[in-house]
Amino acid sequence: MTHRLDEDSELLIDAVRGIAALLVMMTHTFDLSVADVFGWEMLSSPEGWRWARASFGHGGFWVWCFFMISGLCIQQSIVRSVRENSFSWRRYLLARVTRIYPLFLIGLVLAMIAWGLHEDFGGYPDDTPHRQLAASLLSLQILTTSFPGYETSWSLSCEMIYYLVWPAALLLLRGRVDRAVYASLVGSVLLAAGILVVWKLLHRFETSASVDGIFTLSVLFPIWLCGAWLSGHWSGAGARVTWRVWCVAILLCFVSEGLLVVMKFRQYPGWAVHLVSWSSIPGLMLFLAGGRHAHLSQRSWSRPVCRWLGQFSFPCYILHMQLLLILDHYLRPNLPRWIEHQPMFHFIALFIPTLMVLILVGPRLERTLMAWRARWLSGTRDPTFVKG
């Protein structure tokens, strides 16, 4: 059975990455614009704006997309070396670090600049975030909370931990994808259930950032694992997704997003919101598996557009929040009062300049860093590590 993705699916994944990153940026811009007027607390906003913030002020579903795509792509990149018993932890870790850290560190510098401007980050303490900085350098910020102004980095911390856990499980079970997925699923669900018992029955560690981070890791891991499973069954799963099933998959994605909106509006706790992420799994798996129905490879415009969106994705996701905060710091005092107190006008004033900067700089920066990475990894025996 072949595990290689077809061109339609590769183009769709690139497009979804870019669109998801853009939508995450839109949600953060909208939330920042409303918070500047009504405050960071949702309950301080009028009911209409609360619904708006619940609907357009969060990017949870799009982050779930990133996790499933990540699981799929990582499994694609290591499947051959694991199957041939030639997997090298050194090459693998070098490939992961050189993929994530260069742009991540640029984002961290921008976050430090935003923090130095004394922006209001909503709920962060005023003391110097030494723990968050040290944890971020080790990709462990999910256990401490993210560095102020670098909220998006929590998902990268999850990614880096998943990158370690999945190959270990796969190698431990001799490359058997199904067994590795099932064992990891059982382990993550049991861990999440155990933490809920400690929280809700024993009332212990309820304010621990580390325990909360472990719970987040365990609850979101099944999405990542389903992406890895899909990679291992790509041909069979794709063949079973008809056009009608693919349309149903899109509908299921909307249903999952709708559940998230209701949870956000009703101010459910974070642990309950994370559990809703499991509702996205059927729709996302079927949507990605049926990527051939988009027929992107048959359209002359789609290849350059989708490839560009793929290059735009990571810089947009990892840099936009800091750029928004820095721009907001300098822009807000100079805005006319009628714009400053109208969230939608404020949104436009923040979104368009930030988007233009990312369009001009993001893909070019991504290409430069990827070219450097390819040269750095050129000595590896397995070329898939350069691509992954």
N, C-alpha and C positions, 0 to 999 in steps of 0.2 A: 504494500500500500504506500503510495506517495504521500508525503507530508508537505510538500512544497505548495506555497500559495499560488493561485493563478493571478494573472495580471490585473483582472478586474478587482479582485479582493485587495491586492496590494495598493491599487489606486484609491479604493474606497477607504482603506485604513489611513492612508495619508490625508485624505480629505476630512475624515472624521476627526483625526488628531488636530488639524488646523482649526476646523469649525468649533470643536469642543474648547480649545484654548481661547478662541475669540469670545465664545459665549461665557466662559469663566471670567474673562476680563470685563465683559459687559455687566455681569452680575455684581462684581466687586465695585465697579464704577458706580452702578446704581445704588448699591448699599451705602457707599461712602457719601454720595450726593444727598441721600435722604438723611443719613446720620448727621451730616453737617447742619441740617435744618432742625431735626427733631431729637437728635441724640442717638447714641448707640443702642440703648435699650429698646427692643421692639414695642414694649407696652407703652412707651412714651410717644409713639406715633399714633395719629388718628387711625381708625379702623381701616379706611380705604388704603392708606399708605402701608398699614401692616400687611394687608393682603398683597399689595404690590411688592413689598420687601420679601414676603414669603414666596412669591411667584417669580420675581425677577432679581432678587437680591441674594441668591445663593447658587452655587455651581456644583452641588453634590452629585447630581446624576452624571455630569460630564466628567467628574473625577472618577466615577465608577467605570465610565467608558475607558479612561486611560488605564485603569487597573486591568481590565479584561484584555485590552490590546497588548499591554505589557506582558502578561502571562503567555499569550499566544506567541508573541515575537521572541521572547526569551527561550521558550521551548523550541521554536524553529531554529534558533541560533546554536543550541547545544545538542540537538537530537542526534546528529551524525556522530559527534565525538563520543557521546555517551554510548551509542549503539556499538561503536567500534572499540570501545574501552580505551580511548585515547584522550579522555577529558583531562584537562590540566587546570587546576585551581588557580595557578599563577596567571596563566593567559586569560582565564575567565575573569578574574578579579581586576586585572589590568584593563580589560575591555570595559568592564562596568564603571570603574573609577574614571577612566579617561572619557567616557561618554557623559557622565553626570557632573563630575566635579568642576571642570573649567567654567561652565556657564553658571553652575550653582554658586561658585565663589564670587563671580561677578555680581550675582544677585545679592549675596551676603554683604558685599561692600556697599551696594546701593541701599540695603536695609539699614546699615550702620549710619549712612548719611541721613536717611529719613529719621532715624531715631535721634540723631544729633540735633535735628531741627525741632525736637520736642513736640512732635505731632501727637494728637490724641488717637491712640490705637484701640481704644475701647476695651476697658477691663484689665489692661496691663498695669502692673505696679510701677511706681516711679523710680525704684532703685535700678542700679546698673545691672543689665541682664547677663551677668558673667556665666551663669549656668547654661542659659540658652545658647550663648555663643560657643561655649566649649562643646556642648552636645551637638550643635549644628556642624561643627568641624568634623565630628565623628559620625554624622548622619543618624544621631540618636535623639533628635529634637522631638520626636513623637513621645518620648518619655519625660520631657521637661516642659512642654509647650514650645512653640516656635519663637525665634527671635522676633521682637516687636517689628511690625511692618513686613514680616516675611512669612505670613500665614500660609502661603501656598507651599512652603517647604515641608510641611508635615507629611504630605503625600509622598515626597521623595524619600523621606526617612522610612516610610512603609516599604517603598519600592526596594531600597537597598537591603532591608532585612529580608524581604521575600527573595531577592536575588541570592542570598546565602542559604536560606532554608530549603528552597526548591531543589537545587542540584544535590544538596546533601540527602534529601529524601529519595531522590531519583537514583542516586548511586547506591544508597543503602538497600534499595529494593531492586538492584541490578537492572536499572533502566526500564522497568515495567511501569509505564505511565499510569495505567489505570490504578494499580496498587498504590503508587506514590500519591496520586490524587486522593484516593479514598482514605488512606492513612492520614494524610495532611488535613483533609476535611474533618475527619473524626477528631483529630487532635485539636484543631482550632475551635470547633464547636464545643467540645468538652471544656476547653480553657475558658471560653467566653461564658459558658453556663456556670462554671465554678466561680468566676469573678462576680457574676450576678448574685449567686448565693451569698458570697461574702458581703456584698454591698447591701442587699435587700433583706437578708435574714439575720446576718451577724452584725450588720451596721459597722463594718470595719473598712478602712482605707477609702472611704467615700470621697475624700478630698485629695487623694493622692494622684498627682499628675502622672506618675510612673505607672500605677495600676490602670488608670484611665487609658494611657497610651497602649498598654498591653492588650486591654480589652478592644480598643480600636483596631489594632493589628490583627487580632484573632477573628474579629467579626468581618473585616473586609478581605481577609485572605481567601475565603471561598470564591469571591469574584475573580481574583487573580488565578486561582487554581482552575476554575472553569475555562479560562482562556488557555491555560496549558493543556487541559484535556482536549479542548477543541482542536488545538494544533496537532495533537496525536491522533485525531480521528478526522482529519480535515476532509479527505476525499469522500468518505462515507457520509459524514454529516452534511456536507455541501450538496451532495446528490439528492438528499432527502428534503431539502428546503425548496419547495415549489414557489412560484410567484405569489400564490395566494398565502402560503405560510409566511413568506417574507413580508407581505403587507400586514399580516397579523402581528408579526414581530415588531413592526414599527408602532402599531397600536399598543402593544404591551409596554413598549418603552414610554409612551405617553401616559399610560396608567401608572407606571412606577413613578414618573415625575409628578403626577397628580397627588399620589400618596405622600410624597415628600413635601409638597406645598402645604397640604393640610397639617402635617406634623409640625412644620415650621411655624405656621400661623397659630396653632394651638399651643405653641411653646413646649412641646414634649422635650424631655431631657435628651441629652446627646446620645446616651446609650440606646434609647428607643429609635432615634433617627438613624443611627448606624445599622440597626437591625432591618430597617426598611430597605437597605441597600440590596438585600437578598431578592427583593421583588424585581430588581433590574436584570437578574441573571438570565431567565428564559428569553426575554426580548432581545438582549444584547447578543446572546449566543446565536440565536436564529438569524438575527440581522447580519452579523458578521459572516456566518456560514453561507448565507445566500447572497453574498456580495456580487456574484456574477450577474444577478438580475439588474444591477445598476447599469451594466453595459458601458462602463466608462472607457474601456479600451477601444471601443468603436467610435468614439468621438474625438475629433482631431484636437479640440481645445483642452480635453480633460487631462492629458498627460502633464503638460507644463503647469496647469493650474493645480492639480492634485500634488505634484511634486513640490511646488512652491508652498502649498499649505502645510505639507509635511515638514518643510524647513522652517516655516513660520511658527509651528506649534510650540516647541520647547522654549525658545526665547520669549514668546508671548506669555506663556504660562508662568515662567519663573521670574520674569522681570517686571511684569505690568504693575503689580501692587506697589512696589517701591517707587516706580515712576509716577504713578497716580498720587501717592502721598507727597512726593517732592513737588510735583506740579501744584497740587492743592495748597501746599504751604505758601507758595509764592503767588498763586493766582487769587485765592480767596480774599485777601485784603484789598485787592484792586478791582474786584467785581462790582458792578453797579448793584445797589441794594435789591433791585427787583429781580436780578438774576440770582443773587446769593440766597434769597429766601424762596426760590422756586426750584425744587429738586430736579425737574426735568431740564430746565435751562442750565443748571449747574452740571448735570450729567453730560450734556452736550459739550459744555466748555471744558470738561475734563477728558471726555472720551476721545474726541476727534484729535487733539494734539498728541495724546499718548499713543493712539493707534498709528498716527503718521510716523512717529519716531520708531515704533516697532516694525512697521512696514519697511522703512528705509534701512534700519540697522539689523533687525532680527534675522532674516534669512541670510544676509551676507555674513553676519557673525557666526551663524550656524555652519555655513559652508566652510568658513575659514577654520573653525575649530575641528570640524570633521576631517578636513584635509590634513591638519596637524595630527589628529588622532590616527588616521590611516598610515601616515609616515611612521609614527611612533610604534604602531602595532605591525608594521610590515614584516617584521621578523618572525611573527607567529606562524606555526605550521598549519593552523586551521583558519582559512580566510573568512569563515563565517563569523569569527569573533570580531573582525574588522567591521562587518556590516551590521551586526546586532547592536 
